[in-house]
Amino acid sequence: SDSSADIVVLNTCTVTAAADAEARESIRRIHRQNPAARIIATGCYAQRAPEELAALPGVSWLVGNSHQHAIASLANEAVAAANFVPLSAVSANAPASSRILREEMSAHTPPIASPHFFDNMLDDDVPDDLRENPLATSRTRPTLKIQDGCNHRCAYCIIPLVRGRSRSLAPALILGEIRRLVETGAQEVVLSGIDLGSYGRDLTPRISLHALVRKILGETALPSLRLSSIEPIDITQDFVNLVASEPRIAPHFHLPLQSGSDRILRAMHRWYRAAHYARRVELIRETLPHAAIGADVIVGFPGETADDHAATMNFISGLPLSYLHVFSFSPRSGTEAANLTAQVPTHTIHQRARELRALAQTKSHDFRISQQGRKTRVLTLDRRGSNWTGAVSGNYLNVRVAGSWPRNRWLEVKIPADAASLAAIAP
């Protein structure tokens, strides 16, 4: 536990101000409970603002995203002086005991000249942050990161600045990793990336995500493949047909929306409009009537009016979505949106977020109701109670299966009439 650990690794997110605050509070809590622990902070917040985290008590090292694969060695071998530079190189106010893991100098490495000097901008065939995948073989549904970075420049998003340009893991390495996971018992692998739909465009020869999925299905014995978030522009008829024709692909799509107002989408520099997004959702629903379709929504983007919010509410109300992830807008230094003057008041953002989350609950309830009476296959998870075991279906329905079952087991079940709740269902 945190209270007894010698070293604690904290992987941070910086997508919102709330995520930053949560990371800082976690560091303070860990240090308060265990003052002797040496904290290694990594992830996007550590990449974006190392000075902020380095100033917190207990933080001994900051590791950039490009060197996360070295954390285990760092923890085991302590400090290798040649691989660290004093934090004073970044901030004169930082504790002298803190260090930042830096890239080894090479012809591809940019000069060490800014707080982002450890950005991974290497031109290797296999980027450092994809070279060694830290998957735990005991995990029920391991996530395999096959793409990192983003070439888009959405006005609100800091991720391209902290993750760099889009880059992909070679197909042969992906296939090898999946085979290894299958050998260790994995029943489902989730392919993930910052901009997953852009997978392979940077490779030579180029390969599409569609083609990669076909290779995985054709060249491995993986029982189930699930895809993480995909931009709506990457949802094509061919891709939906592929998912519909392959029972080994989970019928689950997560399409970032961000706003149902065309005016706000334009200000965000999103490359579609509400009607385009709706057509992608309709395409999925027409081909896969029981697929799960989720969306991200940002509340309170600068300049968002009551009419814009109403447009988003009405747009989502009319879509057959299964769930929503609602984010309150946070200005990120270095993004265009941070400099916009028409900031929405905090209390207004909170109210609009509450309304969207209430709508999300309605959408989730309606989707569960639509699944009543269906027979489906579920994969058991680690969650369990005294007389039930948690499981997830291909279309992302979380259920409780009656009885005690080992994790990572496929079961055929029937969704009961009270599917609106997490009811126990018999296999």
N, C-alpha and C positions, 0 to 999 in steps of 0.2 A: 504494500500500500504506500501512498504518498508519505505517510507519517514515519515509515521505517526505511524508506529507500535511500540509498547513497546518492544515486543520480536519477533525476526525473526528466524525461523528454516530453516537451509540450509542443505539439504540432498546431500552429496557429492559422487562423483564417482572418482575412481583412476585407471581406466583401462588404461589410457594413460597419458603422460605428459601434453597434451593439456587439458585433463579433470581436472588435478590438477591446472593448470594455470587458467582455467575458474572459479574454485571454489575460488581461492585466489582473483581473480579480483572481483568476486561477493561480497565477504566479504568486500573488500576495498570500493566498490561502495556503499554498504548498509551503512557502517560506515560514509562515506563521506556525504551521503545524510541525514543521521539520526544518528548523533553522540551519541544520548541518547539511541538508541536501544540496547538491550542485545541480542547478537547473540548466538544461540545454533547450533553448527556444529555437524552433525552426518554423517553416511554413511561410505563408505569404505576408503576414504581419511582420515577422522577423526580417523578411526580405525588403519590405517597403519602408519600414521605419525602425532600423536597428537601434538608433539612439534611444527611442522611447522605451524599448524593452530592456536595453542594457542598463538603464538608470534604475531599474527595479531591483530591490534586494533579493539576493539568491541566484540571480542569473549569472552563470559562469561562462557560458558559451552561446554564441548565436551562429546558426548554421544555415547557409543559403539553400534554396531549393535544389540547386544543382549538385549539392554535396550531401543530400540526405542519406544516400547509400553509405556514407562514411560514419554515420552516427554510432553504429554498433562498435566499430573499431575505436572511435573516440572514447566511448564509455569504457571499453575494456582496457585500452592502453594508456588512458589519461592523456595529458597534453603533450603533443609532439611539437616542439617549439617551431620547427621549420614550417609547419602548416598553419601557423596562427600569426596574426599581427595584433598589436595592442589596439584596444578599442579607441584609444586616443587618436588613432588615425581617422576615426569617424567623428568622435565627439570628445571634446576636452572635459565634459562634465561626467563622462562615464566612469564607473568604478575601475580602478587600475587592474583589478583581478579578472575582469571580463576579457574575453577574446572572441574574435570572429573568424570562423573558418573561411578561408579564401580559396579561390581557384589557383591551381598551379599555373604559373605563367607559361604561355605558349604563343605561337604565332597567331592563334585564333582568339586569344583572350584580350578584351579591351583593357586599356590602362586602368590601374587602380587610382581612381580620382574622385569618386563620389560615394555616398552612402549605398549606392546600388552596385558597388564594384564587383560583387560576387554574383551578379546576374549571369545565368547560363546562356552564353551566346556562342558556344562552341559549334563548329560546323561538322562534328563527327557524324558518321552514319548512325551511331547510337548515342544520343545525348546522355550526359552523365546522369540526369535525373530519371532516365528510363533504362539505364544500363543494368541495374540490379533491382529487381522488383521485390519489395519486402513483404511478400505474402506469407501469412501464417498457414501452414498446411492443415492445422486443426480447425480452421475457420470453415463454417458451413457453406457460405456463398462468397468465396473470395472475389475481390475486385482486381482486375488486371488493367493497369494504366497503359494504354497503347498510344496516347497522343498527349502532348502538352503544348501550352502556349496558344496564342490567338492572334490572327492577322486583322481582325475587325477592330474598330475603334468606336465602340458605343460610348456615348457621351458620359455615362455614369460609371463606367467600369474601370477599375484600377488593375485588373488581372493582366492585361497585355503588358503593362509596365513591370509587373513583378514576375511574370512567367515567360516573357519574351515571345518571339515569333512562333508560329505553329511548326511543330516537328513531330515525326512519327517513328514508332518502333518498327523495325523491319519485320515483314510477315514471317520469316523463318524463325525469328526469336519468339514471336507470339505463339506460333504453332508449337514450338518446343516447350514453352512455359505451360501452355494448356495441357499438353500431353503429360507433363510432370504433375500438374495438379490433378488430372484424372487418375494417374497412378497412385496418388496419395489419398484418393477417395472423394475428391470434389465432384458434386453432382450438378452444380450450376456455377458458372463463371459470369461475372458482370464486366463487360468491356466499358472502360471509362476514359474520359479525356476532357480537357477544357473546352475544346471545340471538336467533339468526336466526329461530326460529319465531314470535317476537313481532312480526316485521316488519309494519308498516302499521297496527298498532292505534292508534298515536298520530296518524295522518294524518287529514285531513278532505278528502274522504270516506275512510273506512277502506278498507283493501284487505288481503287476506290474502297470505301467501307463496305459497300455491297459485295465487291469481289472478295474482300477479306473474309466476310461472313461465310460466303460460299466455300472458301478454302478451309475454314475451321470446321464446317459441317462435313465436308468431304474427306478431310485428312486427319480428323481426330475422332475419338469415341466419346466426346463430351456429351452427356445426356441433355443438358439445357444451357442455352446461351441467352443472356439478358443484356440489353443495351441501356446505357445511362442517357443523360440528356442529349437530344439532337435538335439542332436548329430547324425551324419549320421549312426553310428553303431546301433542306436536304431530304425532306419527306416527298418521295416521288411515287408514282403508281407502281413502278417496277420494284421499289424497295418494299412497299406495303404488300405487294403480291408475294414477294419472297417470304416475308414473315407469315403471311397467311398459308403458304404452301408447305411450311416447315414446322412440324410440331415440336421440334427441338429449340425453336426460338420463342422466348416468352412473348406473348401478345401484350406488350407494355411499351407505351411511348410517352416520353416526357418532352414536351415542346415549350421552351420559354416563350411567353407572350409579352410580358412586361406592362403592356397597356392596351386597352380596347379603343383608345382614342387615336385616330390617325394623326392628329396634330401633335400629340405627345410622342408617338412613334417616330415622327419625322424629327422632332427635336432631340430625341434619343439617338438618332442616326441608326435606327433599326431599318433593315433593308426590305421590309414587307409592310403591308397595311392590313387592317383588320379583316377585310374580305379575303385576302390571300391566306391568312392564318385559318380563317373559318373553313376555307375550301380544303386545306390539309386535314383538318379534324374530321370533316365530312367524308373525305376519302378513306380515312382509317375506319371510321364507323360503318361506312357502306360495305367495306371489304371484310372487316373483322368486328361484327356486332358486339362482341363481349370483351373487346380489348380495353385495357386500362389506358386512359389518356390524362396525363397530368400537365400542369402549367405553372410557371413562375410569374408573379405579378409584382411590380414595384409601385408602391404608394407614395405620393407626394413628390414626384419629380418636379423640379423648379418650373413654375408656370402652370402647373396642373390646376385647373379651375374645378368648380363644383360640376360644371357641365362635362368636363373631361372624365371626372370620377364617375358620374352617372353613366356616361357612355361605356366605361369599362364594366361597371356593374351589369348594365343591360346586355352587353356583348357576352359576358361570361354566363349570364343567366340563360342565354339562348344556345349555349354550346353543350354538347354531351360530354363534359369533362368529369373525370372520376375524383380528382383531388386538386388542390391548389397549394402552392408554397407562396406565402405573402411576405414581402420584404418592405420595410419602411426605408425610404430613400435616406442615404447618408452621403454627404459630400466627401469625396475622396480627393485629397490634395494631388494635383497632377492630372486630374480629369477635367474635361471641358465643363461639366455640370457644376463643379465646385466653384466656378467663377460666375455662374449665372446669378443675377440679382433677384429674380422673382422667386425666392425661396418660400416654400409653403410652411406656415406656422406648425410647430411641433404638435400642438393639441389637435390641429386639423388632421395631420397625418395619422395620429393615433386613432381618431374617430373613424377615418376612412379605412384604416387597417382592420378595426373591429368589424366594420360592416362587411369587408371582403372575407374575413375569417368566418363570419356567420354564414355567408354564402358558400364558403368552402365546405362547411359542415353539412349544409343541405345537399351539395353535390355528392359528397361522400356517402351520405345516407341514401340518396336516390340510386347511386351505383350499386350499393350493397343490396338494396331491395330488388334491383333488376336481376340479381344473380340467384334469387330464391329458386330452389328446386333443381338447380343445375348440378350435374355430376362433373367433377373436375379433379385434377391431380394436384396435390400439394406436397411441398418439401418441408419436413419438420425442422424446427429451429432449436436454439438453446433455451428459449423461454418456456417455462413450465410452471404449473401449479400443482395442487395436491391430487387433482384428478383430470388434468388436461395437459396437452403439449401444444405450444405455439407452432404455427405452420404458415407458409405463404404459397399462394397459387401463382400460376403463370401470369395471370392478369392482376397481380399485385394485391390480392385480397388477403388480408391477415385474418386468420381464424384460429380457434382453439379446438383441437381434435380431442375427443374423449379418450382418456387413458394416458398411460405413461409410455412414450415412444422414444427410442434413441434419436438423436439429431441426425440430420442428413439422410433421412429415409423418405422415399416416395410413397405416398398413400393415395388411394382413390377414395374420394369422399363425396357426399351430397350436401350442398348448402341448404340449411334448414329454413323454415318459413320465417323465423325471427332473425334473418340475416342482417338486420339493421344493427344488431349488437354483436359483440364478440362471443357468439354462442358456441358451446361445445358441440361438435358434430362427430358422428360416428363414421369410421372408415368402412 
